Amino acid sequence: MVSMERMKLAGSRVTVVGLARSGVASARLLQAVGALVTVADKKEPSQLERMLEQLDRSHVTMNLGDSYESALETADLVIISPGVPYRMDALERVRRRGVKVLSELELASRFLSAPILAVTGTNGKSTTVTLIGKMLQRSGKRVFVGGNLGTALSEAAGEVLHAFQMGRPDPFDLLVVEVSSFQLETVEQFHPWIAAILNVTVDHQDRYDSIEEYVAAKHRIFENQTASDYALFNLDNARVAALRHHVKARVLGFTKTPSLPPDVAGGTYLNGDRIMTTVTGGCQEVCRRGEIKISGHHNVENVMAATTYALLSGCPLDAIRSVLGEFPGLEHALEVVRDRRGVRFVNDSKGTNVDATLKALESIEQPIWLIAGGRDKGGDFSRLAPAIRRRVKRLVLIGEAAPLIAEAVPDYSAIDRAGTLREAVELAAAGAEAGEVVLMSPGCASFDMFADYQDRGRQFKALVNGLP
């Protein structure tokens, strides 16, 4: 597979649009196979120094700033980063002249031969992918863990290519990949051995015309599967469960109810406080809920999904149980930062949509000071209103969406506006009393005030740890 793709791309003029993490990785991969690479981004060079330092500038053409779209005019192939809208006019013109526009995910997958374990969904992807990776590693497998989470898949493809060039075996037994709807928009051959949709709730309505279009993008994760593959569905999510009737792969499910429906070949479910599975034949107990270290009711679903993947991949139950008993959760996902004078500060910067914030609120029993707001992605903030009235003692709003969130809770008066995150943290720290929780779960994107959700979360932690 590597040699075929190498021959196809050598000497081709390829334009990579978007110089974020995945754009840089795909440009480096393309350079390694002898493509003539042009990188294009609407940002100015001064804004991209950190990314440009990772490229061999002597063998790449750069087209940056306002005229970046001109780099598409002579391309034989275009690779787009997830943040680049696939329907932008310049890309439509490229397609009309017969040039393919592919995602970095699609490009990278063509260099890989080890089985791909792909996970998508509105929420919980990163936690589930991380759990799967840890379970596989605990059982002694050589695993790549990344994709939309952390390391771009093109980095794995680069390692495989290097091993091929050196006459060495494939460095990976399995590849565990977090996949976003944006990455799935332009797939052609991407073919996971196991694929799952964890959940679908309203998100990215600034990118999609409807929830149906968003679901259709997610559903493409199963597009190239065959009867020898596995498709895993959250049976408690109506939109997801309905999709199981439209795949070619063997259908598995996970659910918080005590049984699986008869049209599902097997899966993992919750019976009382016991997580049970039928994945490997018969019925086995995985563990009890109280034995899972990661907090949050919603993480039971992520645990069931990860367990299903691990068992299908040959992990023994002992390895799965040991990971579940140790893994505390991801950075920026209901991460406890500090207990200060009896007040707990929690960083949930990964809560970039309404449903994620709802799950965070439902996971905390104590009175909450909620710091929320950022860049609106078309979410329905009115869905937060009941939980805010029931669980939030005071709401501190930041960012562009602050007025929209305030309007969505019209009969709630305990609201403060903060011009900066520092101001929000200091205000909450001054007002919160012992036994209460200051939770940052924005329900919005971060790009109005921060580089990304990680930057937002780390700034929050620095501010909290800096409190006297």
GULO-676477 format. One record per atom (N, C-alpha, C, O): x, y, z. Coordinates in pm, whole numbers, plus 50000, padded with zeros to 5 digits. Example, Ala and Ser with C-alpha at 12.3 -4.5 7.8 and 13.67 -1.06 7.14 Angstrom:
GULO-676477
513194943150780/512304955050780/513204967050780/514244966850846/512854977550708/513674989450714/512905000350787/513415011450804/
end
This chain:
GULO-676477
500844988050000/500005000050000/500875012550000/500585022049927/501925012750081/502795024350089/503455027149954/503505038649910/503965016549889/504655018649762/503715024149656/504115032749577/502465019449653/501495024349555/501225039149575/501245046849478/500975043349698/500685057449724/501905066149696/501785077449651/503075060649724/504295068149699/504465071049549/504835082049509/504175060849467/504295062749323/503275072749270/503575080549179/502085072549326/501025081449279/501345096149310/501025105049232/501985098549424/502165112149471/503515118349433/503645130549432/504485110149403/505815115449368/505715124749247/505215120849142/506175136949262/506155146849155/504845154249138/504775163649059/503805150249212/502515157049201/502555170449276/503245171949376/501795179949223/501675192949289/500505192249387/499345191449347/500825192449515/499805190849620/499765203349706/500795207849757/498585208849721/498405220449809/497735216049938/496685209549935/498335219550050/497785216750183/497195229750236/497905239650253/495895229550263/495205241650309/494955240550459/494305231150506/495475250150532/495315250250677/496555245050746/496865233150736/497275253950816/498545249950875/498445247651025/499315251951102/497385241051067/497325236451205/498105223351215/498845219651123/497935216351326/498715204251353/498605193951239/499615188651194/497395191251192/497225181051089/497755185750954/498245177750876/497665198850926/498205204050801/499705202550793/500235198750689/500395205550902/501845203850906/502215189150889/503145185950814/501495180350957/501805166050949/501605160750807/502415152950758/500525164850742/500275160050606/501315165850509/501735158850417/501725178450528/502755184250442/504065176650455/504735174150355/504435172950576/505685165450596/505585151550533/506565146750475/504435145150544/504245132050482/504365133050331/505015124750267/503745143150274/503785145150129/505215147950081/505635143049976/505935155950158/507335158450123/508145145450122/509005143450036/507845136650218/508595124150230/508385114850111/509245106450083/507255116250041/506995107549926/507325114549794/507035109249687/507915126449802/508375133149681/507365141949612/507565145649497/506285145549680/505315154849622/505885168949624/506735172249707/505405177349532/505775191449529/504725198849611/503605201049565/505085202549733/504115207049832/504045222249840/505065229149847/502815227249837/502535241249867/501635241649989/500625234649994/501985249950087/501115251550204/500405264950193/501025275050158/499115265050221/498295276950207/497485279350334/496885270150389/497505291750380/496745295350500/496435310250495/497265318150451/495245313950539/494865327950533/495585336450638/495575348750630/496215329850735/496985337250834/498295342150773/498805336550676/498825352750832/500105358250788/501265349950845/501095343250946/502445350450780/503595342650827/503925344950974/504305335651045/503775357351021/504115360251160/503215352751259/503605350451373/502015348951213/501095341451299/501335326451294/500735318951371/502195322151203/502375307851179/503805303151204/504165292151163/504605311351270/506015308051287/506215294451352/507055286551308/505445291551456/505625278851528/505355266951436/506055256851444/504355268151350/504035257451257/505065256351145/505475245451107/505485267851092/506435267850981/507795262251021/508515256750937/508145263751148/509425258351197/509485243151185/510575237351183/508325236651176/508285222051169/508405216751027/508435204651005/508485225850929/508595221850789/509985224650733/510695233550781/510365216950633/511595219650558/511255230450456/510795227450346/511495243050492/511045254150408/511775254750274/511275260850179/512935248450265/513665248750138/512995240050032/513295241349914/512075231350074/511405222449978/509885223649988/509165214049960/509405235250026/507955237550030/507685251749984/508405261050018/506635253349906/506205266549863/505155271549960/504245264149998/505265284050002/504315289650098/503465300350031/503975309049961/502165299450054/501235309450003/500335313250120/499325306750147/500715323850188/500075327450315/499475341450305/499925349850227/498445343650385/497815356750387/496605357450296/496045347250257/496205369450262/494945371650191/494855364550056/493755361150012/495965362349991/495935356249856/496165341149860/496525335149758/495955334949975/496315320749989/495535311649894/496035301049856/494315315649856/493495306949770/494105305049632/493765295449563/494995313949589/495615312549457/496485300049448/496785295349339/496875294549564/497685282249565/496905270249513/497495259949481/495585271549504/494755260449458/494705259449306/494315249149251/495095269949238/494855270749094/495665260649014/495205256248908/496835256849061/497685247648984/497845234049053/498695226049012/497045231249155/497205218949232/496655206849156/495635207649088/497375195549171/496885182649120/496055175449227/495275166449196/496245179449353/495545173649466/495525184049576/496475191649593/494415184549652/494305193849764/493985186049891/493075177749893/494725188849996/494505182750127/494055193850222/494735204050234/492935191850290/492425202250381/492485197650526/492265185950557/492805207150613/492765204850756/491315205250803/490455210750734/491015199550922/489625198850968/488935212450978/487725213450957/489685222951011/489075235951029/488725243150900/488155254050904/489055237350784/488795243650655/487445238750602/487305226750578/486455247350584/485145243050534/485255236850395/485745243150302/484795224450382/484995217350256/484135223050143/484345219750027/483155231550178/482285237150074/482645251450038/481885258249969/483805256250083/484165269950049/484305271349896/484665261749828/484015283049845/483925285249700/485195281149627/485135275149520/486345284349684/487615281149617/487785266149599/488335261749498/487315258249695/487415243749684/486415238249584/486685228449514/485255244649576/484265240349476/484835242449335/484615234149247/485555253249314/486165255649183/487215245049152/487355240749037/487955240849253/488955230349236/488285217349192/488755210649100/487195213949257/486495201549222/485935202049080/485935192049009/485455213749040/484875214848906/485895212248795/485525208248685/487175214448824/488175211248722/488775197348742/489835194148687/488075189048822/488435174948834/489505171548934/490015160348933/489855180949020/490905178549120/490275173749250/489275179449296/490835163349309/490305158049434/490665167149552/491755172849557/489715168249645/489925175349771/489705165149882/488585160349901/490765161849955/490705151350056/491115156950193/491815167050203/490655150250297/491065153950432/492425147750465/492855138250400/493075153350564/494345147650612/494135133350657/495015124950638/492985130350717/492665116850762/492675107150644/493275096350652/492025110950536/491965102350417/493355100150359/493715088850325/494135110750348/495505109450297/496305099550380/496905090250327/496325101550511/497135093250599/496705078650594/497555069750596/495405076150587/494905062350593/495415053950477/495485041750488/495765060450366/496215053050248/497635047650263/498095039850179/498335051750368/499675046850394/499695036150504/500765031450542/498545032350553/498475023850671/497935010050637/497025008750554/498484999850700/497994986250679/497484979750806/496694970350799/497914984550923/497404979051050/495924982751065/495504993151014/495144974651135/493724977551153/493504991051223/494214994651317/492514998251174/492155011251232/490935009751320/489925003951279/491015014951442/489905015551536/489485030051546/490175037951610/488365033751485/487975047751473/486775050751562/485855042651574/486805062451623/485735066751714/485305080851678/486135089751666/483995082751660/483475096251643/482275098151736/481855088751804/481735110251738/480625113651826/480745128251866/481805134351849/479685133851919/479735147851960/480615149552083/481425158852089/480445140752181/481205141752305/481775128152343/481245117752305/482865128452419/483425116152474/484465109352388/485045099252429/484735114652267/485685108052176/487075106752238/487655095952237/487585117752290/488965117652340/489135108152457/490125100852464/488175108252548/488255099252663/488205084752618/488985076452666/487295081552527/487145067752481/488395063052407/488875051952431/488925071352318/490125067752243/491305065652338/492085056252321/491435074352436/492535072952532/492415059952611/493395052952633/491195056852655/490965044252728/491315032052642/491995022952688/490845032052518/491155020852429/492665019252416/493195008252429/493355030352391/494805029752377/495495023952499/496395015652486/495075028452617/495695023552740/495425008652761/496305001252807/494205004252728/493874990052743/494714981452648/495224970952687/494854985952524/495654978452427/497124978152467/497794967852458/497624989652513/499024990252556/499254981352677/500294974852688/498294981152768/498424972852888/498504958052851/499114950052923/497894954352740/497924940252699/499094937252605/499174926352549/500014947052590/501254944552519/501244947452370/502164943552299/500224954352321/500144957352178/500854970452145/500894979752227/501404971152025/502034983451975/500954992051911/500374988451809/500695003451972/499485011051938/499815025651908/500605031851978/499205030851802/499155045251779/497835050351833/496785044451809/497885061551907/496675067851960/496695082551919/497615089851956/495705086851843/495715100751799/494575103951706/493425100251732/494885110751597/493845115651507/493445129651548/494295138251572/492155131951558/491655145051602/492135148251743/492195159851783/492475137951817/493055139251950/494575139351940/495165129351899/495215150251976/496665150251989/497425148851859/497495158351781/497995137151834/498895135051722/498115131851595/497285122751594/498385139251488/497685137051361/498005123251305/499105118051326/497035117251235/497235103951179/498375103751077/499005093351057/498635114951014/499755115650919/501105113250987/502055108850921/501195116051116/502435112851188/502635097751192/503755092851174/501555090251216/501655075651214/502015070851074/502835061851058/501375076950973/501685073150835/503155075650803/503775067850731/503705086650855/505115089550835/506015079050896/507025075350837/505655074151015/506445063451078/506375050650998/507375043650983/505185047450946/505025035350864/505845036550736/506505027050694/505795048350675/506565050650552/508065049050578/508775042750499/508545054750688/509965053850720/510375039150742/511425034850696/509525031650813/509825017550836/509885010050702/510755001550682/508965013150612/508935006950480/510215010050403/510815001250342/510625022650407/511835026850335/513095020150390/514045017650317/513085017250520/514245011050585/514174995750584/515074989150635/513104990250526/512954975750521/512574969650654/512854957950679/511934977550738/511534972750871/510044969550873/509304974150786/509604961650971/508184958250978/507344970251023/507864980151075/506064969251002/505114979551045/505284982051195/505284972551273/505434994651237/505634997351380/504384996051466/504474996851588/503204994151403/501964993951480/501174981051457/501074976051346/500634975951568/499664964851558/498264970251531/497494964251457/497954981651591/496624987751580/496755002851585/497685008151646/495815009751522/495775024351524/494435028851579/493385025951521/494455035851692/493235040651755/493085055351723/493945063451759/492005058851654/491915072051592/490625079151631/489535073951608/490765090951689/489605099551710/489305106751579/490205112251516/488045106551538/487655112051409/486525122151428/485545119451497/486675133851367/485635144051375/484765143751249/485155138051148/483605149751258/482725150651140/483425158151028/483245154950910/484225168351063/484925176050961/485875166950881/485965168250759/486555158050949/487495149050882/486795138950793/487365134150695/485555135650827/484815125550752/484135131050627/483665123350544/484095144150614/483345150350504/483875146450366/483115145950269/485175143650357/485775141050225/486415127150216/487315125050135/485955117550299/486565104250292/486205097450159/485125099650103/487125089150112/486895080949993/487185066250021/486395057449987/488355063750083/488775049850108/488975046750256/489225035250291/488865056650342/489085054650486/488235042950535/487015042950521/488915032850592/488255020050620/488665014850757/489665007750769/487905018250861/488205012950994/487704998451011/486654994750960/488484990651082/488054977051117/486924977651219/485934970451208/487074986351318/485994988951414/485705003751411/486625011951415/484435007251403/484035021351402/482835023151493/481995014251506/482765034851556/481645037551647/481235052151639/482045061051617/479945054251659/479415067551689/478945067051834/478005059751867/479605074751920/479295074452063/477975081352094/477205076652179/477695092252026/476485100152050/476415110951943/477425114251882/475245116251922/475085127851834/474085137151900/472935133551924/474555149251929/473675159851978/473985172451897/474965172751822/473185182451911/473335194451828/474685200951854/475015204251968/475465202651748/476775209051756/477185213351616/476665208151516/478085222651609/478655227351481/477585232251384/477715230551262/476535238251437/475505243351347/475935256251278/475195261851196/477145260951312/477745271651234/478405266151108/478775273851019/478545253051098/479175246450983/478165238650899/478295237850777/477145232950964/476165224650895/474815231650889/474445239250978/474085228950781/472785235450762/471715229450851/470695235850878/471925217050898/470915210350980/471585199451062/472715195551035/470865194551162/471365183351242/471465170951154/472335162551176/470585169551056/470615157950967/471905157650885/472475146950863/472365169450841/473605170050766/474795166350854/475725159650809/474765170650979/475805167251076/475835152251101/476905146151103/474655146051119/474575131551140/475095124151017/475805114151030/474745129050898/475195122550775/476725122650765/477325112950718/477355133550810/478825134050809/479385123650906/480325116550871/478825122651024/479285112551120/479115098451065/479985089851081/477985096150998/477655082750948/478665077750846/478775065650823/479415086850785/480385082850683/481555074750742/482345069050667/481655074150873/482695065950934/482525051250898/483495043650899/481275047150865/480985033150832/481005030550680/480805019150638/481225040650601/480985040150457/481715028950385/481145022650296/482955026350422/483765016550349/483935003450425/484764995050388/483165001550530/483254988950603/482584977650526/481744979850439/482984965450560/482434953550497/481884944250606/481894947550725/481404932650565/480804923250660/481824917450757/481434911450857/483104919250732/484124914150825/484554924650928/485434922151010/483924936450924/484234947151018/483154948051127/482174940751125/483384957351222/482434959351331/481984973951336/482794983151322/480684975851356/480114989151374/479434989451511/478574981251540/479844999051593/479374999851732/478505012251751/478875023151707/477365010551817/476395021351831/475955023051976/475805013352051/475755035852014/475155039052143/473645037152128/472975045152064/473125026652188/471715023252172/470805032252253/469585031752236/471375040452342/470565049752422/470395063252354/469625071652401/471095065452245/470995077952170/470175075152045/470625067951956/468965080752037/468015076951932/468575079351793/468415070951704/469245090651772/469795093451639/470855083351600/470945079251484/471665079451697/472735069751670/472165055751650/472525048851555/471275051651739/470725038051734/470045035351599/470125024151548/469405045251543/468705043451415/469655040551300/469265034451201/470895044951313/471865043151205/472335028751190/472905025151088/472105020451291/472625006751286/471964998451175/472494987951137/470835003051125/470144995651019/470694999050880/470204993950779/471725007550875/472225012350746/473735010650734/474425019350682/474244999350782/475674996350770/475854982150717/474944973850727/477024979450662/477344966050609/478064957550713/478064945250703/478674963850813/479474956750913/478584949451013/477374951451017/479224940951093/478524934251202/478194944651310/479054952351351/476954944751355/476454955251445/476584950951591/476094940451631/477244959551669/477334957951814/476774970451880/476624980851815/476454969552008/475894981152077/476374982252220/476924972752276/476164993952278/476354995552422/475205003952475/474685012752406/474795000952600/473615007252656/473665006952808/474264998052868/473015016652870/472905016953016/471705008853065/471465008153185/470965002852974/469854994153012/470364979853033/471454976652987/469594971153102/470124958053140/470074947253033/470224935453066/469864950752906/469874940552801/470114947052666/469964959152650/470504938752569/470734943252432/469574938752344/469034927952366/469184946652244/468084942652155/468484930652070/469664928552045/467504922752025/467824910251953/468484912351817/469114903151764/468354924351758/468954926651626/470424930951634/471034933951532/470984931151756/472384934751776/473164922051808/472744913951891/474304920351741/475064907851754/475704906051891/476024894851929/475874916751964/476484916052096/476894929852140/476644939752071/477514930652257/477944943752304/478124944152453/478364933952517/477994955952508/478274958452649/477134966552708/476634975752643/476714963152830/475544969752888/475684970753039/476574964853099/474774978453098/474804980853242/473624973753307/472464976353273/473924964953398/472884957653472/473034961053619/473894955553688/472174970153668/472354975153804/473624983353812/473784993153740/474544979253898/475824986453906/476954978553842/478124981653862/476594968353763/477604959853699/477644962253549/476604962453483/478854964153496/479034965053352/479254950853300/480174943853343/478384946753208/478414933253154/478734933653004/478474943752938/479274922752952/479574922352809/479314908452752/479464898352819/478924908352624/478754895752550/479664895452428/479464887252338/480654904252424/481484905952305/482274893352271/482414889852153/482794886652371/483654875052346/482904861852363/483534851452381/481594862152358/480814850052374/480374848152517/481154850552610/479134843852538/478614842652672/478424856352734/478454866552664/478224856752864/478004869352935/479024870253048/479104861453133/479814881153048/480864882853148/480714896253217/480274906053157/481074896653344/481104909353416/482454915953394/483504909853414/482414928653353/483654936253335/484104941753469/485224939253514/483224949353533/483514955053665/482244961553718/481224962053649/482324966353840/481224974153897/481504989053876/482654993153865/480434996953871/480605011253846/481545017653946/482345026353910/481465013454071/482285019454175/483765016554159/484605022854225/484095007154073/485505003554051/486145011953941/487345010753916/485365020453875/485875029253770/486375042053835/485645048653909/487625045653809/488185057453873/487675070453813/487445080153885/487485070853681/487075083153614/485685087453662/484785079153676/485515100253687/484255105153742/483305109353630/483715110853515/482035111153665/481035115653570/480145104253523/480645093953477/478825105953535/477885095553495/478025092153346/477905080553307/478285102353264/478385100153120/479585091553083/479595085452976/480585090953170/481765083053137/481515068053143/482345060253096/480395063853200/480035049653195/479875045353049/480295034453012/479255053852967/479115050752825/480475049652757/480705040552678/481365058852788/482695058452729/483445045752769/484165039852689/483275041652894/483905029352943/483365017152870/484125008352831/482045016652851/481445005252781/481935004452637/482224993652586/482015016052571/482495016252432/483945011752425/484285003252342/484795017252511/486215013652511/486414998852540/487254992352479/485644993652634/485734979452669/485394970752549/486044960552526/484374974552474/483974966952355/485104966452254/485424955852201/485714977852226/486854978452134/487984969452183/488554961552107/488304970752311/489444963352366/489234948252357/490154940852321/488034943752389/487744929452383/487804924252240/488344913552215/487264931852146/487334927852005/488794926851958/489104918851870/489654934852017/491064935251978/491934925452054/493154925452039/491304917152136/492054906652204/492594910052340/493444902852392/492124920952401/492584924452536/491954915152640/490744912652634/492724910052734/492124902452843/491384911652939/491724923452952/490384906253006/489594914353099/490444920153211/490164931153259/491474912853254/492314918053363/492974931153323/493084940353405/493434932153198/494074944453151/493054955753146/493374967153183/491854952853102/490794962853095/490454967853235/490334979953258/490284958653328/489924962453466/491004970953531/490694980653601/492254967553508/493334975153572/493354989553520/493594998753598/493114991653390/493075005253335/491895012953392/492045024553430/490735006653398/489535013453450/489715017453596/489145027453641/490495009753670/490725012953810/491775023553834/491925028453946/492505027353727/493615036853742/493405050053669/493885060353715/492705049853556/492655061553468/491785072553529/490595070353552/492345084353558/491585094753627/490785103853534/489965111753580/491025102753404/490365111753310/491375120453237/492565120453269/490885127853137/491745136153055/491935150153114/491105155053191/493035156253075/493205170453103/492085178153034/491725175152920/491535187953103/490485196853051/489105190253044/488175196152988/488955178153098/487645171653098/487275168453243/487695158253297/486495177353305/486135176153447/487375173553532/487375165153622/488425180953502/489705179453570/489715187953698/489555200153693/489895181453810/489985188653937/491335195753942/492385189453934/491295208953955/492505217053953/493035219254094/494235217854120/492135222854184/492595226854317/491415227554414/490305231054375/491675224154539/490735227054648/491325238554727/492425237554781/490595249654733/491085261754798/490045266654899/488935270554862/490405266355024/489515271055131/488145264355123/487115270655146/488175251355091/486935243655086/486185244654955/485135238354939/486705252454859/486075253954728/486885245954625/488095247354616/486185237554549/486845229554445/486745236654311/485665241254272/487875237554239/487925243754107/488085232554002/488985224254012/487195232453903/487165221653804/487295227453663/486565236653625/488225221953587/488495226253450/487815216753352/488225205153338/486785221553283/486105213653181/486155221253049/485135222752981/487345225953012/487485234052891/487125226252765/486795232352663/487185212852770/486745204752656/485235205252637/484715200352537/484535211052731/483085212552718/482775223852620/482435234952660/482885220852491/482755231152389/481365231752325/481175239052228/480405224352379/479035225152328/478055223552444/478445220152556/476805226052416/475785226352520/475685212952592/475605212552715/475685201952517/475535188952581/476685185552674/476475179452778/477885189552637/479035187052724/478895194552856/479195189252962/478415206952848/478215214752970/477095208753055/477195208453177/476035204052991/474955197453065/475485185253140/475145183153257/476315177253075/476865165453140/477765169353257/477785162453359/478505179953242/479355184653352/478505188853471/478815185553585/477435196353444/476565200853553/475915189053624/475755189153746/475535178953547/474875167253607/475855158653688/475425150453769/477145160453666/478145152253734/478565157853869/479315151453943/478095169753902/478515176454026/477315178254117/476295183954076/477425173554239/476305174254334/476265187354411/475195191754453/477415193754431/477495205854513/476995218054436/476885217754314/476695229054509/476345241554441/477485246154350/478655244954386/477135251254232/478125254254128/478175269154095/477135275654080/479385274354084/479635287154019/480125283553879/481235278453863/479315286153779/479625281853642/480215293353561/479595303853546/481425291153510/482045300453415/481785294853275/482245283953243/481045302253193/480655297453061/480765308652959/480835320452994/480785304652832/480815314452723/482045312752637/482985305752672/482005319252523/483075318252424/482475321252288/481625330052276/482905314252187/482375316252052/481235306452026/481405294352038/480085311651990/478905303551964/479125294751840/479645299351739/478715281951850/478765272851735/477375269351685/477175259251619/476395277851718/475025275051677/474295266351777/473295260151742/474775265651900/474125257452002/472855263752055/472675275852047/471985255452110/470725260052169/470935261752319/470775252352397/471315273852358/471645276352499/470425275352591/470585273952712/469225276252536/468025274952620/467965261152686/467305259552789/468645251252628/468655237952688/469445237652819/469305228352898/470265247852842/470995248752968/470145254053082/470455251853199/469065261053047/468305268453148/467835259853265/468065263753379/467185248153244/466725240353360/467855236153453/467715236853575/468975231853395/470115227453478/470735239253551/471155237853666/470785250853487/471335262653554/470465266453673/470965269153782/469165266753652/468265270353763/468375260353877/468295264153994/468555247753844/468555237153946/469905235854017/469935233054137/471015237853945/472315234253999/473295245854016/474265244654092/473065256953945/474065267653943/473665278754040/472585284554030/474565281454134/474335292154231/474565305754167/473835315354193/475605306554082/475875319054012/476545315953879/477385307053869/476155323553777/476645321653641/477545333353603/477125344853606/478785330153567/479755340353528/480035338553379/480545328153338/479705348553298/479755347253153/480925355053093/481225366253134/481575348652995/482695354852924/482475353252774/481655345252731/483235360952695/483295358552552/482115363652471/481195369952524/482165360752341/481185365852246/479775360952274/478815368252249/479635348852324/478305343052344/477655347052476/476535342752504/478325355152556/477775358752688/476345364152679/475495359552756/476035373652591/474655378652586/473655368052540/472505368252584/474075358952452/473175348352405/472815338852519/471665334652532/473805335452601/473535326352713/472635333252815/471705327152868/472915345952843/472085353352939/470625353952891/469705352252971/470435356452763/469065357152708/468365343752715/467135343152724/469125332852712/468545319452712/468045315252850/467335305252864/468415323052955/467945320253091/467265332953143/467785339453234/466125336553086/465555349953111/465095352453254/465085363853299/464735342053326/464225343853462/465265340253567/464915336853680/466525341053530/467625337853622/468455350453640/469005355753543/468555355253762/469175368453784/470595367753839/471275378053845/471045355953881/472365354853944/473455353753837/474135343653827/473605364453757/474535364353644/475525375853657/475155387153689/476785372853632/477825382953623/478465382153486/478535371353427/478945393453435/479705393853311/481155396853346/481435405353431/482075389953281/483505392253303/484165394953169/483905388053070/485025404953165/485685408453041/486815399053003/487165397952886/487385392253103/488485382953080/488295370553165/487485370453259/489025360153133/488965348053216/489525350953355/489015345653454/490565359053363/491115362653494/490055368953582/489905365453699/489315378353524/488265385053600/487205375053646/486705375953758/486865365453559/485855355253594/486325346553709/485575343753802/487595342153702/488135333553808/488195341153941/487815335754044/488655353453938/488775361254061/487405364154121/487245363954243/486425366954036/485065369654084/484495357154151/483925358054260/484635345454086/484105333054143/484835329154271/484225324554367/486155330954271/486935327454390/486555336154509/486555331454623/486225348754482/485855357754591/484475354554647/484215356854765/483585349254563/482215347054605/481885333154652/481005331454738/482555322954600/482225309054633/482565305954778/483555310754833/481715297954839/481885294154979/482325279654990/482195271854896/482835276055107/483285262355131/482155252555100/480995254755136/482515241755032/481505231854993/480935234054854/480135226054807/481345244954787/480865247954653/481945245054549/483105242754583/481545245154422/482445241954312/482455253354211/481395258254170/483655257454172/483785266754059/484125258353937/485205252553928/483195257853844/483315249453725/483445258153600/482565266253573/484525256653524/484595262653392/484215251953291/484995242953262/483015253153237/482535244453130/481845253453029/480645255853041/482565258452930/482105269952851/480895267752763/480125277052740/480695255452713/479585253152621/479785259852486/478835260852408/480985264352458/481295272052337/482715268952292/483535263552367/482995272652166/484365272152117/485195282852187/484665291752252/486515281652171/487435290252247/488045301452164/488735310052218/487785301452032/488635309151942/488415324351948/489155331751883/487435328952023/487275343452038/488325349352131/488675361152119/488835341152226/489735346252328/491025338152343/491975342752405/491055325952286/492165316852311/492585309852181/491855310152082/493765303552184/494235296152066/493375283852041/493085280651925/492965277052148/492125265152138/491655261752279/491965268952374/490895250752293/490345247352424/491455243852523/491305245952643/492595238452472/493695235152561/494325247752620/494645248252738/494495257652536/495025270552582/494095276452688/494545281352791/492795275952661/491815281152758/491915273552891/491915279652997/491995260252883/492065252353005/493335254853084/493305255653207/494445256153015/495715258353086/495775272253147/496345274153255/495195282053078/495135295353139/494245295253263/494575301553363/493135287953256/492265286653374/493025280553490/492945285453602/493755269853464/494495263153570/495575272253629/495785272553750/496265279553542/497295288653592/496695299453680/497255302853784/495545304753640/494885315053719/494425309553854/494585316153957/493855297453854/493385291353978/494565288254071/494505291054191/495615282554016/496785279254099/497525291754147/498305291154242/497275302954082/497895315554124/497125323054231/497595333054284/495915318154264/495135324754369/495815323054504/496315312154535/495855333454584/496525332354716/495745323354811/496165321354925/
end
